[in-house]
Amino acid sequence: MAFRFPVRIYWEDTDAGGIVFYANYLKFFERARTEWLRSLGVGQHDLKERTGGMFVVSETSVRYLQPARLDDELLVTAELQEAGRASLVIRQRALLQPGGAELAAGTIRIGWVEAATLRPARIPAMILEAMKQ
């Protein structure tokens, strides 16, 4: 089951045409991933302090299907699609509320790196276990 994170659209999210600027969906996706990890007991700041590692985005693919507009309410989802030793692929969607019309959908690959060197490293087992529950 996908994690769901509510987002309201504000003026700052829109472009001159009054619709959500395409790059802002990546911000919404980032917030949903961060809150998903937090809901699993994995705070990213604490994780970096304890393990010396962190996640970085290494690849994105997003399809824009319909526009969101000022004051719209969205649910942004995050769901583990694939888990490797050093990276995860997260499937994400932005859904208009009410009704659930899909506005944007994509996948984000995040890699685990050593914070000091940015070299790839193995994702800590505790993170993988929490995500698979």
C-alpha positions as CSV (number, residue, x, y, z in Angstrom):
1,M,0.0,0.0,0.0
2,A,1.3,3.4,-0.9
3,F,2.1,6.1,1.6
4,R,-0.1,9.2,1.1
5,F,0.9,12.8,1.8
6,P,-1.6,15.7,1.4
7,V,-0.5,18.9,-0.5
8,R,-2.4,22.1,-1.1
9,I,-1.5,24.2,-4.1
10,Y,-0.5,27.8,-3.3
11,W,0.4,30.8,-5.5
12,E,4.1,30.0,-5.2
13,D,3.5,26.6,-6.8
14,T,2.0,28.0,-10.0
15,D,3.4,29.5,-13.1
16,A,2.2,32.5,-15.2
17,G,-0.5,30.4,-16.7
18,G,-2.0,29.6,-13.2
19,I,-1.1,25.9,-13.2
20,V,1.5,24.1,-11.1
21,F,4.9,24.6,-12.5
22,Y,6.2,21.2,-13.7
23,A,9.3,21.1,-11.5
24,N,7.2,21.6,-8.4
25,Y,5.9,18.0,-8.7
26,L,9.5,16.9,-7.9
27,K,9.3,19.0,-4.7
28,F,6.0,17.4,-3.8
29,F,7.4,13.9,-4.5
30,E,10.5,14.7,-2.3
31,R,8.2,15.8,0.6
32,A,6.2,12.6,0.3
33,R,9.3,10.4,0.3
34,T,10.7,12.3,3.4
35,E,7.4,12.0,5.3
36,W,7.1,8.3,4.3
37,L,10.6,7.6,5.8
38,R,9.7,9.7,8.9
39,S,6.5,7.6,9.3
40,L,8.7,4.5,9.3
41,G,10.8,5.9,12.1
42,V,13.6,6.9,9.7
43,G,14.4,10.6,10.1
44,Q,17.0,11.6,7.5
45,H,19.0,14.0,9.6
46,D,19.2,11.5,12.5
47,L,20.1,8.8,10.0
48,K,23.0,10.8,8.6
49,E,24.3,11.4,12.1
50,R,24.0,7.8,13.1
51,T,25.2,6.1,9.9
52,G,27.2,8.7,8.1
53,G,25.1,8.1,5.0
54,M,22.3,9.7,3.1
55,F,20.0,9.3,0.1
56,V,20.6,11.2,-3.1
57,V,18.4,11.3,-6.2
58,S,20.1,9.7,-9.1
59,E,17.3,9.4,-11.7
60,T,13.8,10.8,-12.3
61,S,11.1,10.0,-14.8
62,V,7.8,11.9,-14.6
63,R,4.7,11.9,-16.8
64,Y,2.5,15.0,-16.6
65,L,-1.1,14.0,-17.3
66,Q,-3.3,16.9,-16.1
67,P,-2.6,20.2,-14.5
68,A,-3.2,21.1,-10.9
69,R,-4.3,24.7,-10.1
70,L,-4.4,27.2,-7.2
71,D,-6.1,25.8,-4.1
72,D,-6.3,22.3,-5.4
73,E,-5.8,19.5,-2.8
74,L,-3.6,16.7,-3.8
75,L,-2.5,13.4,-2.4
76,V,1.0,12.5,-3.3
77,T,2.0,8.9,-2.9
78,A,5.2,7.1,-2.4
79,E,5.7,3.3,-2.8
80,L,8.7,1.1,-3.0
81,Q,8.9,-0.4,-6.5
82,E,12.4,-1.9,-6.4
83,A,15.1,-2.3,-3.7
84,G,18.7,-3.0,-4.5
85,R,21.8,-3.0,-2.3
86,A,22.7,0.7,-2.9
87,S,19.6,2.2,-4.5
88,L,15.8,2.2,-4.4
89,V,13.2,2.9,-7.0
90,I,10.2,4.7,-5.6
91,R,6.9,4.9,-7.6
92,Q,5.1,8.2,-7.0
93,R,1.9,9.8,-8.1
94,A,0.1,13.1,-7.5
95,L,-3.7,12.6,-7.3
96,L,-6.3,15.4,-7.3
97,Q,-8.7,15.3,-4.4
98,P,-11.5,14.5,-4.2
99,G,-11.9,11.9,-6.9
100,G,-8.3,10.7,-7.3
101,A,-7.6,11.8,-10.9
102,E,-4.0,11.2,-11.6
103,L,-2.1,14.4,-12.4
104,A,1.5,13.2,-12.5
105,A,3.2,9.9,-12.1
106,G,6.8,8.8,-12.1
107,T,9.6,6.9,-10.6
108,I,12.5,8.3,-8.6
109,R,15.7,6.3,-8.1
110,I,17.5,7.3,-4.9
111,G,21.0,6.0,-4.1
112,W,22.6,5.6,-0.7
113,V,26.0,7.3,-0.4
114,E,28.6,8.1,2.3
115,A,27.8,11.7,3.3
116,A,31.5,12.7,3.5
117,T,32.6,11.4,0.1
118,L,29.3,10.9,-1.8
119,R,30.5,7.4,-2.8
120,P,27.9,4.7,-3.2
121,A,27.4,2.5,-0.2
122,R,25.1,-0.3,1.0
123,I,21.7,0.8,2.3
124,P,21.5,0.0,6.0
125,A,19.4,-3.1,6.6
126,M,17.1,-1.3,9.1
127,I,15.9,1.0,6.3
128,L,15.2,-1.8,3.9
129,E,13.3,-3.8,6.6
130,A,11.2,-0.7,7.5
131,M,10.2,-0.1,3.9
132,K,9.2,-3.7,3.2
133,Q,6.7,-3.8,6.1
